[in-house]
Each structure stands twice: as structure tokens, then as C-alpha cells.
Amino acid sequence: MHDIAHTQEQWPVLIYCRGGLGSYGGVNTVWLEQFVHKGYIVFAPSYRGNEGGEGRDEYGGRDAEDVHAAYRLIQRLPFVDPTRISLMGFSRGAINAVHTATTYNEGPDKVHKLVLWSGVTDVERTYHERTDLRRTLKRVLGGSPRAVPEAYLARSPLSKANKLSCPVLIMHGTSDTQVNYSHGTRMYHWLKRRGADVTFHAYGGQDHHFHEKIHESAVNNMFDWLAAP
């Protein structure tokens, strides 16, 4: 049995960190199907408090451990190539994806590549931009950015960007009404300034979710980038 485990094919993995909060914006199963057709094992963790899980989703608080645990589990599977485990964070999932990429950022365990798709990079900015989310963010994070600035900072990918060591791809629609385009551009410029390996794909006129044909092309672009040496 031991020998079989070592001779079988090892596959690259994409951990897909979903967006939303609670029952809003769950794992998109259509996307999962699209991703697996690219020859990847796709793992989409459900954060605690969702899909019948215990605890509560803290929007990148203790639920960050749920993606860490998925990462550690996947590394140990015999049919996984442990050097090619990448992360994609969609919308709020960018918070969890960046948290994992900055935790596993050196040595043989490090994350291979990171994709931020329509990703939140500054949670305080989200609070100011999304008036419809303010009550929820106050409840989940324990107050407004003025009252608990550290809770917003701790969750913001921009505040952790200096710890990212893997290549990063940022994909964002220029007309995103849920996570402003500036979340993507600010992260890109910040990483670029420190000489990080970062690529930016702007999707002109696209909202938070892209139109079907554009989405298809974005998926192709993402997997081409993931497969590149």
C-alpha cells in the first residue's frame, strides 16, 4: 500500500475560499465544476457556523483556522502534489485566503500561488462603502472601525501584504458594486512597490460577478496563470 501511494499521480490543488457571510454567498458549485475540468483537485471549505457547522463565522476571525486546517489536511493526501497547493479567495474569501498564504509562507509547506478575485483587501473601507453591511460588520466584529480599529485591521489583507511571499494574481471588475475596484488596485500597487511577483487582470465594465462569457475567459486566464512555471 505504501508503494502505491508513492507511485500514483499527484495532482495540483486549488483551495477555493468562498465569499459572503453566513448563508449569503455560499460555495458556488457551478464554479467547482468549472475548476475541476482544469485538471485540479478543488477544495472549498465551509467556514464555521455555515452548512450546519458549529461556531460562528467571524468574517476572517477564528474561522481563518478552517482554511488553515483544510490546507494542512490536503498536504498530507498521497494523491496531492504538496508543492502546488494554491488558494483563490473570492470577495470576502480573499481575507481567509491571504491569512493562509501569510501563515504558510516559507519552507516546503508554503502556498504555491494566490488568487484574489473581486477580493476585499481593506475591511474598514468595506464598512464605509457598504452601508447595507454596517450593522452586520458591527455585530460580527464587535463595533465600528472607530470603536475597534484592531478588529478591522487584523482582517484586512492589505495589512498582511508584507508577509506574502508567493506569486499573486488579482482579478477585479472595474464596475464592481459590492467590492470597489480600488480594493484590487490598492493591493496591486502596494505589492508592486515592494517588488512582489504580482499580476493584475482588470475586467472592464464587469460587476462583482462577471458576465458568463467574461467569467469563462477569467477562469481560463486564472488556470493559465496557475499552471505557468
VEXDREN-2710 file (C-alpha; in Angstrom, 1 decimal):
% VEXDREN-2710
k/r/px/py/pz
1/MET/0.0/0.0/0.0
2/HIS/2.8/2.3/0.9
3/ASP/4.4/1.9/-2.6
4/ILE/1.1/2.5/-4.4
5/ALA/0.7/5.8/-2.5
6/HIS/4.1/6.8/-3.8
7/THR/3.7/5.7/-7.4
8/GLN/0.2/7.2/-8.0
9/GLU/-0.2/10.5/-9.8
10/GLN/0.0/13.7/-7.7
11/TRP/-2.4/16.5/-8.6
12/PRO/-2.3/20.3/-8.1
13/VAL/-4.9/21.7/-5.8
14/LEU/-6.9/24.9/-5.7
15/ILE/-8.5/25.8/-2.3
16/TYR/-11.5/28.0/-3.2
17/CYS/-12.4/30.4/-0.3
18/ARG/-16.0/31.4/-0.8
19/GLY/-17.3/34.9/-0.3
20/GLY/-20.3/36.2/1.6
21/LEU/-21.2/35.7/5.3
22/GLY/-23.4/33.1/6.8
23/SER/-25.9/31.7/4.3
24/TYR/-25.3/34.6/2.0
25/GLY/-22.9/33.9/-0.9
26/GLY/-22.1/30.3/-0.2
27/VAL/-19.8/28.0/-2.3
28/ASN/-20.7/28.3/-5.9
29/THR/-21.0/24.6/-7.1
30/VAL/-21.1/25.6/-10.8
31/TRP/-17.7/27.2/-10.3
32/LEU/-16.4/24.0/-8.6
33/GLU/-17.4/22.0/-11.7
34/GLN/-15.6/24.5/-14.0
35/PHE/-12.5/24.4/-11.9
36/VAL/-12.2/20.6/-11.7
37/HIS/-12.4/20.4/-15.5
38/LYS/-9.0/22.2/-15.5
39/GLY/-7.3/19.1/-14.0
40/TYR/-7.1/20.4/-10.4
41/ILE/-8.4/18.9/-7.2
42/VAL/-10.7/21.7/-5.8
43/PHE/-11.4/22.0/-2.1
44/ALA/-13.9/24.6/-0.9
45/PRO/-14.0/24.8/2.9
46/SER/-17.2/25.9/4.6
47/TYR/-16.4/28.4/7.4
48/ARG/-17.6/27.5/10.9
49/GLY/-21.2/28.3/11.6
50/ASN/-22.2/27.5/7.9
51/GLU/-23.6/24.4/6.3
52/GLY/-24.5/23.0/9.7
53/GLY/-21.0/23.6/11.2
54/GLU/-20.5/24.6/14.8
55/GLY/-19.3/28.0/16.0
56/ARG/-19.8/31.3/14.1
57/ASP/-18.4/32.9/11.1
58/GLU/-16.3/35.8/12.2
59/TYR/-15.5/37.2/8.7
60/GLY/-11.8/36.3/8.9
61/GLY/-11.6/35.9/12.7
62/ARG/-11.3/32.4/14.2
63/ASP/-12.8/31.0/11.0
64/ALA/-9.4/31.6/9.4
65/GLU/-8.3/28.4/11.1
66/ASP/-10.9/26.5/9.0
67/VAL/-8.9/27.2/5.8
68/HIS/-5.6/26.5/7.6
69/ALA/-7.0/23.1/8.7
70/ALA/-8.0/22.4/5.1
71/TYR/-4.5/23.3/3.9
72/ARG/-2.8/21.0/6.4
73/LEU/-5.2/18.2/5.5
74/ILE/-4.6/18.5/1.8
75/GLN/-0.8/18.5/2.2
76/ARG/-1.0/15.0/3.7
77/LEU/-3.1/13.4/0.9
78/PRO/-0.9/11.0/-1.1
79/PHE/-2.6/12.0/-4.5
80/VAL/-1.8/15.7/-3.9
81/ASP/1.3/17.5/-5.2
82/PRO/2.2/19.3/-1.9
83/THR/4.3/21.9/-3.8
84/ARG/1.3/23.0/-5.9
85/ILE/-1.4/23.9/-3.5
86/SER/-2.8/27.3/-4.4
87/LEU/-5.5/29.5/-2.9
88/MET/-8.3/31.5/-4.5
89/GLY/-10.3/34.0/-2.4
90/PHE/-13.5/35.4/-3.9
91/SER/-14.8/38.6/-2.4
92/ARG/-14.6/38.2/1.4
93/GLY/-12.8/34.9/0.8
94/ALA/-9.7/37.0/0.0
95/ILE/-9.4/37.6/3.7
96/ASN/-9.2/33.9/4.5
97/ALA/-7.0/33.1/1.5
98/VAL/-4.5/35.8/2.4
99/HIS/-4.5/34.7/6.1
100/THR/-3.5/31.2/5.0
101/ALA/-0.9/32.4/2.4
102/THR/0.8/34.6/5.0
103/THR/0.7/31.7/7.6
104/TYR/2.3/29.2/5.3
105/ASN/4.7/31.5/3.5
106/GLU/8.1/29.7/3.8
107/GLY/9.8/26.4/3.5
108/PRO/8.4/23.3/1.8
109/ASP/4.9/23.9/3.3
110/LYS/4.5/27.3/1.6
111/VAL/1.5/28.2/-0.5
112/HIS/2.2/27.8/-4.3
113/LYS/0.2/30.8/-5.6
114/LEU/-2.6/33.1/-4.5
115/VAL/-5.6/34.5/-6.5
116/LEU/-7.7/37.4/-5.2
117/TRP/-10.9/37.5/-7.3
118/SER/-13.1/40.6/-6.7
119/GLY/-11.4/40.4/-3.3
120/VAL/-11.9/42.6/-0.2
121/THR/-8.5/44.0/0.8
122/ASP/-9.5/46.7/3.3
123/VAL/-12.3/45.8/5.7
124/GLU/-12.6/49.4/7.1
125/ARG/-13.1/50.6/3.5
126/THR/-15.8/47.9/3.1
127/TYR/-17.6/49.2/6.2
128/HIS/-17.7/52.8/4.7
129/GLU/-18.6/51.7/1.2
130/ARG/-21.3/49.1/2.0
131/THR/-23.8/50.9/4.2
132/ASP/-26.0/47.8/3.9
133/LEU/-23.3/45.7/5.6
134/ARG/-22.6/48.1/8.5
135/ARG/-24.9/46.5/11.1
136/THR/-23.6/43.0/10.3
137/LEU/-20.0/44.1/10.4
138/LYS/-20.5/45.9/13.7
139/ARG/-22.2/42.8/15.2
140/VAL/-19.6/40.3/13.9
141/LEU/-16.5/42.4/14.5
142/GLY/-17.7/43.9/17.8
143/GLY/-18.2/47.5/16.7
144/SER/-17.4/50.2/14.1
145/PRO/-13.9/50.8/12.8
146/ARG/-13.6/53.8/15.1
147/ALA/-14.6/51.6/18.1
148/VAL/-12.5/48.5/17.3
149/PRO/-9.9/49.5/14.7
150/GLU/-7.7/46.5/15.5
151/ALA/-10.5/44.1/14.5
152/TYR/-10.8/45.6/11.1
153/LEU/-7.0/45.8/10.6
154/ALA/-6.4/42.2/11.7
155/ARG/-8.8/41.1/8.9
156/SER/-7.5/43.3/6.1
157/PRO/-5.3/41.6/3.5
158/LEU/-3.6/45.0/2.9
159/SER/-2.2/44.9/6.5
160/LYS/-0.7/41.5/5.9
161/ALA/0.5/42.0/2.4
162/ASN/4.1/42.4/3.6
163/LYS/4.1/38.8/4.7
164/LEU/3.1/37.4/1.3
165/SER/5.9/35.5/-0.4
166/CYS/4.1/33.6/-3.2
167/PRO/3.1/35.0/-6.6
168/VAL/-0.3/36.8/-6.5
169/LEU/-2.9/37.3/-9.2
170/ILE/-5.6/40.0/-8.7
171/MET/-8.7/39.9/-10.8
172/HIS/-11.3/42.6/-10.5
173/GLY/-14.2/44.1/-12.4
174/THR/-13.9/47.9/-12.9
175/SER/-17.6/48.4/-12.2
176/ASP/-17.8/46.2/-9.0
177/THR/-20.7/47.5/-6.9
178/GLN/-20.0/45.1/-3.9
179/VAL/-16.2/45.3/-3.5
180/ASN/-15.0/48.5/-5.1
181/TYR/-12.4/48.2/-7.9
182/SER/-10.0/50.2/-5.7
183/HIS/-9.6/47.2/-3.3
184/GLY/-7.8/45.4/-6.2
185/THR/-5.8/48.3/-7.5
186/ARG/-4.5/49.3/-4.0
187/MET/-3.4/45.8/-3.2
188/TYR/-1.7/45.6/-6.6
189/HIS/0.2/48.9/-6.2
190/TRP/1.2/48.0/-2.6
191/LEU/2.7/44.6/-3.7
192/LYS/4.2/46.1/-6.8
193/ARG/6.0/48.8/-4.8
194/ARG/7.7/46.2/-2.7
195/GLY/8.8/44.2/-5.7
196/ALA/6.4/41.3/-5.2
197/ASP/5.5/38.9/-8.0
198/VAL/2.0/40.3/-8.7
199/THR/-0.2/40.3/-11.8
200/PHE/-3.3/42.3/-12.3
201/HIS/-6.2/41.5/-14.6
202/ALA/-8.8/44.3/-14.9
203/TYR/-12.2/43.3/-16.3
204/GLY/-13.7/46.5/-17.9
205/GLY/-17.3/47.1/-17.1
206/GLN/-17.7/44.0/-15.0
207/ASP/-19.5/43.9/-11.7
208/HIS/-18.8/41.7/-8.7
209/HIS/-19.8/38.6/-10.7
210/PHE/-18.7/38.7/-14.3
211/HIS/-21.0/38.1/-17.3
212/GLU/-20.9/34.4/-18.4
213/LYS/-18.5/34.7/-21.4
214/ILE/-16.2/37.0/-19.5
215/HIS/-16.3/34.7/-16.4
216/GLU/-15.3/31.8/-18.7
217/SER/-12.3/33.7/-20.0
218/ALA/-11.4/34.8/-16.5
219/VAL/-11.4/31.2/-15.3
220/ASN/-9.1/30.2/-18.3
221/ASN/-6.8/33.1/-17.5
222/MET/-6.6/32.1/-13.9
223/PHE/-5.7/28.5/-14.6
224/ASP/-3.2/29.5/-17.3
225/TRP/-1.5/31.7/-14.7
226/LEU/-1.6/28.9/-12.0
227/ALA/0.0/26.4/-14.5
228/ALA/2.7/28.8/-15.6
229/PRO/6.2/28.0/-14.1
END
